[in-house]
Amino acid sequence: MAKINLLPWREELRKEKTQQFASMSGVAVILTVCVIGAIHFAFSSQITYQQSRNRILTDEIARLDIALKEIDGLEETKEKLLSRMDIIQSLQRKRPQIVHLFDEIVRTVPEGIYLTGIKQAGSTININGVAESNGRVSAYMRNIDGSDWMSTPKLTVIESKKGTLRSSDFVLTTSQSTPKTEDEEEQG
């Protein structure tokens, strides 16, 4: 039998398998690095995209906060304007009242009474005057009580003066009132 040495063939096969294993391991490592790199790139692009969306939302929230502050300022301005309008409307409604009040003062003064002073503080009216007799002051108070524009007369001072003509100085306090309109009378 011939002597054949199979050792180099086995050794070559072993070297070839070792080279295949090393090259397959290298390819696997390269493939693994590529897959990890692709995953990393995909995640980082998603993170960047989400951060840009978050930035857009943050900017929009800041813009809306500024708009809300402006709206609050407008609401405050609106409230101030409405209160001013209410005051102006109140003054507009009360403007003819003073004319009616003076007209009513003239109508209620009976003969024999002379007014020397009228002062108004709020709805309270102080009337100073001179009367020929105490009965005329009583008649004046009844006239005020029957008036639509004045109510609750109260006599605070009456002094009789003696001289050539008998007269009395008086101070009368009354309240200004507003007559009810037809709508208010129907409701009440």
C-alpha positions as a Markdown table, in Angstrom:
| # | Residue | x | y | z |
|---|---|---|---|---|
| 1 | Met | 0.0 | 0.0 | 0.0 |
| 2 | Ala | 1.1 | 3.4 | -0.8 |
| 3 | Lys | 1.7 | 5.8 | 1.8 |
| 4 | Ile | -0.5 | 8.9 | 1.4 |
| 5 | Asn | -0.2 | 11.7 | 3.8 |
| 6 | Leu | -3.7 | 13.2 | 4.5 |
| 7 | Leu | -2.5 | 15.6 | 7.1 |
| 8 | Pro | -1.9 | 18.6 | 4.8 |
| 9 | Trp | -5.4 | 18.1 | 3.3 |
| 10 | Arg | -7.0 | 18.2 | 6.7 |
| 11 | Glu | -4.8 | 21.1 | 7.7 |
| 12 | Glu | -5.8 | 23.0 | 4.6 |
| 13 | Leu | -9.5 | 22.1 | 5.3 |
| 14 | Arg | -9.1 | 23.4 | 8.8 |
| 15 | Lys | -7.4 | 26.6 | 7.6 |
| 16 | Glu | -10.2 | 27.1 | 5.0 |
| 17 | Lys | -12.9 | 26.5 | 7.6 |
| 18 | Thr | -11.1 | 28.9 | 10.0 |
| 19 | Gln | -10.9 | 31.5 | 7.2 |
| 20 | Gln | -14.6 | 31.0 | 6.4 |
| 21 | Phe | -15.5 | 31.3 | 10.0 |
| 22 | Ala | -13.4 | 34.5 | 10.3 |
| 23 | Ser | -14.9 | 36.0 | 7.1 |
| 24 | Met | -18.4 | 35.0 | 8.2 |
| 25 | Ser | -17.8 | 36.5 | 11.6 |
| 26 | Gly | -16.5 | 39.6 | 10.0 |
| 27 | Val | -19.5 | 39.8 | 7.7 |
| 28 | Ala | -21.8 | 39.2 | 10.7 |
| 29 | Val | -20.0 | 42.0 | 12.7 |
| 30 | Ile | -20.2 | 44.4 | 9.7 |
| 31 | Leu | -23.9 | 43.5 | 9.2 |
| 32 | Thr | -24.6 | 43.9 | 12.9 |
| 33 | Val | -22.9 | 47.3 | 12.9 |
| 34 | Cys | -24.9 | 48.3 | 9.8 |
| 35 | Val | -28.2 | 47.2 | 11.4 |
| 36 | Ile | -27.3 | 49.0 | 14.7 |
| 37 | Gly | -26.3 | 52.1 | 12.7 |
| 38 | Ala | -29.5 | 52.0 | 10.7 |
| 39 | Ile | -31.6 | 51.6 | 13.9 |
| 40 | His | -29.6 | 54.4 | 15.6 |
| 41 | Phe | -30.2 | 56.6 | 12.5 |
| 42 | Ala | -33.9 | 55.8 | 12.4 |
| 43 | Phe | -34.3 | 56.6 | 16.1 |
| 44 | Ser | -32.3 | 59.8 | 16.0 |
| 45 | Ser | -34.3 | 61.0 | 13.0 |
| 46 | Gln | -37.6 | 60.2 | 14.9 |
| 47 | Ile | -36.2 | 62.0 | 17.9 |
| 48 | Thr | -35.3 | 65.0 | 15.7 |
| 49 | Tyr | -38.7 | 65.0 | 14.1 |
| 50 | Gln | -40.5 | 64.8 | 17.5 |
| 51 | Gln | -38.3 | 67.6 | 18.9 |
| 52 | Ser | -39.2 | 69.8 | 15.9 |
| 53 | Arg | -42.9 | 69.1 | 16.5 |
| 54 | Asn | -42.5 | 69.9 | 20.2 |
| 55 | Arg | -40.8 | 73.1 | 19.3 |
| 56 | Ile | -43.7 | 74.0 | 17.0 |
| 57 | Leu | -46.2 | 73.2 | 19.8 |
| 58 | Thr | -44.1 | 75.3 | 22.3 |
| 59 | Asp | -44.0 | 78.2 | 19.9 |
| 60 | Glu | -47.8 | 78.0 | 19.3 |
| 61 | Ile | -48.5 | 77.7 | 23.0 |
| 62 | Ala | -46.4 | 80.8 | 23.7 |
| 63 | Arg | -48.2 | 82.7 | 20.9 |
| 64 | Leu | -51.6 | 81.6 | 22.3 |
| 65 | Asp | -50.5 | 82.7 | 25.8 |
| 66 | Ile | -49.7 | 86.2 | 24.4 |
| 67 | Ala | -53.1 | 86.2 | 22.7 |
| 68 | Leu | -54.8 | 85.2 | 26.0 |
| 69 | Lys | -53.1 | 88.0 | 27.8 |
| 70 | Glu | -54.3 | 90.4 | 25.1 |
| 71 | Ile | -57.9 | 89.0 | 25.5 |
| 72 | Asp | -57.7 | 89.5 | 29.3 |
| 73 | Gly | -56.6 | 93.1 | 28.7 |
| 74 | Leu | -59.5 | 93.6 | 26.3 |
| 75 | Glu | -61.9 | 92.1 | 28.8 |
| 76 | Glu | -60.7 | 94.5 | 31.4 |
| 77 | Thr | -61.0 | 97.4 | 29.0 |
| 78 | Lys | -64.5 | 96.2 | 28.0 |
| 79 | Glu | -65.5 | 96.1 | 31.7 |
| 80 | Lys | -64.2 | 99.6 | 32.2 |
| 81 | Leu | -66.0 | 100.9 | 29.1 |
| 82 | Leu | -69.3 | 99.2 | 30.2 |
| 83 | Ser | -69.1 | 100.7 | 33.6 |
| 84 | Arg | -68.5 | 104.1 | 32.1 |
| 85 | Met | -71.4 | 103.6 | 29.7 |
| 86 | Asp | -73.6 | 102.7 | 32.7 |
| 87 | Ile | -72.6 | 105.9 | 34.4 |
| 88 | Ile | -73.2 | 107.9 | 31.3 |
| 89 | Gln | -76.6 | 106.3 | 30.8 |
| 90 | Ser | -77.5 | 106.9 | 34.4 |
| 91 | Leu | -76.5 | 110.6 | 34.1 |
| 92 | Gln | -78.6 | 110.7 | 30.9 |
| 93 | Arg | -81.6 | 109.4 | 32.7 |
| 94 | Lys | -81.1 | 111.7 | 35.6 |
| 95 | Arg | -80.5 | 114.8 | 33.5 |
| 96 | Pro | -84.2 | 115.8 | 33.1 |
| 97 | Gln | -84.9 | 115.0 | 36.7 |
| 98 | Ile | -83.4 | 118.3 | 37.9 |
| 99 | Val | -85.7 | 120.2 | 35.6 |
| 100 | His | -88.7 | 118.3 | 36.9 |
| 101 | Leu | -87.5 | 118.8 | 40.4 |
| 102 | Phe | -87.2 | 122.6 | 40.0 |
| 103 | Asp | -90.6 | 122.7 | 38.3 |
| 104 | Glu | -92.1 | 120.6 | 41.1 |
| 105 | Ile | -90.5 | 122.9 | 43.7 |
| 106 | Val | -92.2 | 125.9 | 42.0 |
| 107 | Arg | -95.6 | 124.1 | 41.8 |
| 108 | Thr | -95.6 | 122.9 | 45.4 |
| 109 | Val | -94.8 | 126.3 | 47.0 |
| 110 | Pro | -98.1 | 127.7 | 48.3 |
| 111 | Glu | -98.9 | 131.4 | 48.4 |
| 112 | Gly | -97.3 | 133.1 | 51.4 |
| 113 | Ile | -94.1 | 131.1 | 51.4 |
| 114 | Tyr | -90.8 | 132.5 | 50.0 |
| 115 | Leu | -87.8 | 130.2 | 49.5 |
| 116 | Thr | -84.4 | 131.6 | 50.5 |
| 117 | Gly | -82.2 | 128.7 | 49.7 |
| 118 | Ile | -82.1 | 125.2 | 48.3 |
| 119 | Lys | -79.3 | 122.7 | 48.7 |
| 120 | Gln | -79.1 | 119.2 | 47.4 |
| 121 | Ala | -76.8 | 116.4 | 48.7 |
| 122 | Gly | -77.4 | 113.2 | 46.8 |
| 123 | Ser | -81.1 | 112.6 | 47.0 |
| 124 | Thr | -81.6 | 114.8 | 50.1 |
| 125 | Ile | -82.9 | 118.4 | 49.5 |
| 126 | Asn | -82.7 | 121.0 | 52.2 |
| 127 | Ile | -85.1 | 123.9 | 51.7 |
| 128 | Asn | -84.8 | 127.2 | 53.6 |
| 129 | Gly | -87.6 | 129.7 | 53.5 |
| 130 | Val | -89.8 | 132.3 | 55.1 |
| 131 | Ala | -93.5 | 131.6 | 55.7 |
| 132 | Glu | -96.3 | 134.1 | 56.7 |
| 133 | Ser | -97.7 | 131.4 | 59.1 |
| 134 | Asn | -97.1 | 127.9 | 60.4 |
| 135 | Gly | -100.2 | 126.7 | 58.5 |
| 136 | Arg | -98.6 | 127.7 | 55.2 |
| 137 | Val | -95.5 | 125.5 | 56.1 |
| 138 | Ser | -97.9 | 122.6 | 56.8 |
| 139 | Ala | -99.6 | 123.2 | 53.5 |
| 140 | Tyr | -96.2 | 123.2 | 51.8 |
| 141 | Met | -95.3 | 119.9 | 53.5 |
| 142 | Arg | -98.6 | 118.3 | 52.3 |
| 143 | Asn | -97.9 | 119.6 | 48.7 |
| 144 | Ile | -94.4 | 118.0 | 48.9 |
| 145 | Asp | -95.9 | 114.7 | 50.2 |
| 146 | Gly | -98.3 | 114.7 | 47.2 |
| 147 | Ser | -95.6 | 115.4 | 44.7 |
| 148 | Asp | -94.2 | 112.8 | 42.3 |
| 149 | Trp | -90.7 | 114.2 | 42.4 |
| 150 | Met | -90.3 | 114.8 | 46.1 |
| 151 | Ser | -91.2 | 112.7 | 49.2 |
| 152 | Thr | -90.9 | 112.4 | 52.9 |
| 153 | Pro | -90.8 | 116.1 | 54.0 |
| 154 | Lys | -89.4 | 116.7 | 57.5 |
| 155 | Leu | -89.5 | 120.0 | 59.2 |
| 156 | Thr | -86.2 | 120.5 | 61.1 |
| 157 | Val | -86.4 | 124.1 | 62.2 |
| 158 | Ile | -89.1 | 126.7 | 62.5 |
| 159 | Glu | -88.6 | 130.0 | 64.2 |
| 160 | Ser | -91.2 | 132.7 | 64.5 |
| 161 | Lys | -90.0 | 136.3 | 64.0 |
| 162 | Lys | -91.8 | 139.2 | 65.5 |
| 163 | Gly | -91.7 | 142.5 | 63.8 |
| 164 | Thr | -93.9 | 144.5 | 61.6 |
| 165 | Leu | -95.0 | 141.4 | 59.7 |
| 166 | Arg | -95.4 | 138.2 | 61.6 |
| 167 | Ser | -93.3 | 135.5 | 59.8 |
| 168 | Ser | -91.5 | 132.2 | 60.4 |
| 169 | Asp | -88.2 | 131.1 | 59.1 |
| 170 | Phe | -88.1 | 127.3 | 58.4 |
| 171 | Val | -85.7 | 124.6 | 57.3 |
| 172 | Leu | -87.3 | 121.6 | 55.6 |
| 173 | Thr | -85.6 | 118.4 | 54.5 |
| 174 | Thr | -87.1 | 116.2 | 51.8 |
| 175 | Ser | -86.0 | 113.5 | 49.5 |
| 176 | Gln | -85.9 | 113.5 | 45.7 |
| 177 | Ser | -87.9 | 110.7 | 44.1 |
| 178 | Thr | -88.7 | 109.5 | 40.7 |
| 179 | Pro | -92.3 | 108.8 | 39.7 |
| 180 | Lys | -93.1 | 105.3 | 38.5 |
| 181 | Thr | -93.5 | 104.8 | 34.8 |
| 182 | Glu | -96.5 | 103.1 | 33.3 |
| 183 | Asp | -94.5 | 99.8 | 32.9 |
| 184 | Glu | -93.5 | 99.9 | 36.6 |
| 185 | Glu | -97.0 | 100.6 | 37.7 |
| 186 | Glu | -98.3 | 97.6 | 35.7 |
| 187 | Gln | -95.7 | 95.3 | 37.3 |
| 188 | Gly | -96.1 | 96.6 | 40.8 |
